[in-house]
């Protein structure tokens, strides 16, 4: 099993964690956010946290109940903008992201995902070379549940024809902004229910050389379609198996939901796609006290 964490990223750092919170630096600004997996005590004092941070997120009374997130409030401790920018720059992969203080503790990026971005960039670039040598078009990559598009940027930077799908119009607009900030273009934007889209692509015979999935525990499509990971993940993966090219292709499945293990993720992928060779593991962040904060599990397939 692989254990991976962002390395050599100047614009992000997990400074400290504990007491169900994390102290993070995004570019020039330091944030305090809730973190239910930080079960241990903080390594530095609460006073130092508050004197260091620019803002702190406080959850609403119903936060976390029934596996869902309720809104909360940001409390400014030092002057900072509501929106700012960071850059990811590693091994020829470079893109920019606009960050912002949302009502649900998120800021527009999940930093532990950086190893997945590196994997997507590397494998897409390899497939682009294979296609070019064969006189074929650039590889088509589909990013489902794509959020603000960091994974889409990684694939586009590597030369892919990227389809970016999310059910929330405002989030897709945010991703478009990130594309423009990164001096990229020609990403195809789709606002739709992911399962509906995949089923339709399968019927049409459309195939992709790369598929990226980061599904939430719960969600809704633009027409009120309900997504529940426990009930629909395996069906989704079976449908995905019909649109992933059988040769010279890759898949990345990332899962955040509490209770999902890397072994479970791997079994779902191997069963639904009828494959044997996969790589699976956990993504984590490490604070200055060298404590690993596990945040998601993944399975990757390259064939």
KAZIWO-V621271 format. One record per residue. OMEGA is omega as a letter, one per 20 degrees, with the letter a starting at -180 (NA if undefined). NEAR is the number of other ideal C-beta (glycine too) atoms within 8 Angstrom. Layout:
omega: [OMEGA & OMEGA]
near: [NEAR & NEAR]
This chain:
omega: [a & r & a & a & r & r & r & r & a & a & r & r & r & a & a & r & r & a & r & r & r & r & a & r & r & a & a & a & a & a & r & a & r & r & a & a & r & a & a & r & r & r & r & a & r & r & r & r & a & r & a & a & r & a & a & r & r & a & r & a & a & a & r & a & r & r & a & r & r & a & r & a & r & r & a & r & r & a & r & r & r & r & r & a & r & a & r & a & a & r & r & r & a & r & a & r & r & r & r & a & a & a & a & r & a & a & r & r & r & a & r & a & a & r & r & r & r & r & r & a & a & a & r & r & r & r & r & r & r & a & a & r & r & a & a & a & r & a & r & a & r & r & a & a & b & r & a & r & r & r & r & r & r & r & a & r & a & r & a & r & a & r & a & a & r & a & a & a & a & r & r & r & r & r & r & r & r & r & a & r & a & a & r & r & r & r & r & a & r & r & a & r & a & a & r & a & a & r & r & r & r & r & a & a & r & a & a & r & r & r & a & a & r & a & r & r & r & r & r & r & a & r & r & r & a & r & r & a & a & a & a & a & a & r & r & a & r & r & r & a & a & a & r & a & a & a & a & a & r & r & r & r & r & a & r & a & r & r & r & r & r & r & r & r & a & r & r & a & a & a & a & a & r & r & r & a & r & r & a & a & a & r & a & r & r & r & a & r & r & r & a & r & a & a & r & r & a & r & r & r & r & r & NA]
near: [6 & 7 & 8 & 8 & 11 & 10 & 6 & 5 & 11 & 5 & 8 & 12 & 6 & 14 & 10 & 13 & 14 & 10 & 7 & 8 & 13 & 13 & 15 & 12 & 9 & 14 & 9 & 3 & 10 & 11 & 14 & 12 & 10 & 10 & 10 & 7 & 7 & 12 & 4 & 7 & 5 & 12 & 9 & 6 & 6 & 6 & 6 & 8 & 14 & 10 & 6 & 8 & 13 & 10 & 14 & 11 & 14 & 7 & 10 & 8 & 5 & 6 & 10 & 9 & 7 & 3 & 8 & 8 & 7 & 11 & 7 & 13 & 7 & 9 & 8 & 8 & 8 & 7 & 4 & 8 & 4 & 4 & 8 & 12 & 10 & 12 & 9 & 14 & 6 & 10 & 5 & 4 & 13 & 9 & 14 & 10 & 14 & 13 & 12 & 10 & 8 & 8 & 4 & 7 & 9 & 5 & 9 & 10 & 11 & 8 & 12 & 12 & 14 & 13 & 11 & 13 & 14 & 12 & 11 & 17 & 15 & 9 & 11 & 17 & 10 & 8 & 15 & 13 & 8 & 9 & 13 & 9 & 6 & 6 & 4 & 5 & 5 & 9 & 14 & 11 & 16 & 13 & 14 & 13 & 12 & 15 & 10 & 12 & 15 & 15 & 15 & 15 & 14 & 15 & 16 & 13 & 12 & 13 & 9 & 15 & 10 & 13 & 12 & 14 & 14 & 12 & 12 & 8 & 7 & 6 & 10 & 13 & 8 & 13 & 17 & 11 & 9 & 16 & 14 & 8 & 11 & 11 & 4 & 11 & 4 & 7 & 14 & 8 & 8 & 9 & 10 & 10 & 11 & 14 & 12 & 10 & 12 & 13 & 9 & 8 & 10 & 11 & 6 & 6 & 5 & 7 & 8 & 13 & 13 & 18 & 14 & 16 & 12 & 13 & 12 & 10 & 10 & 8 & 9 & 8 & 13 & 11 & 5 & 6 & 11 & 7 & 14 & 8 & 13 & 6 & 5 & 10 & 10 & 9 & 8 & 13 & 13 & 9 & 12 & 14 & 10 & 7 & 13 & 12 & 8 & 5 & 5 & 9 & 14 & 15 & 15 & 15 & 12 & 12 & 12 & 10 & 9 & 7 & 4 & 10 & 7 & 12 & 7 & 9 & 15 & 11 & 8 & 13 & 16 & 11 & 8 & 11 & 12 & 6 & 9 & 4 & 5 & 11 & 8 & 14 & 11 & 12 & 15 & 12 & 13 & 9 & 14 & 7 & 6 & 6 & 9 & 9 & 14 & 8 & 10 & 12 & 14 & 15 & 15 & 12 & 12 & 7 & 9]
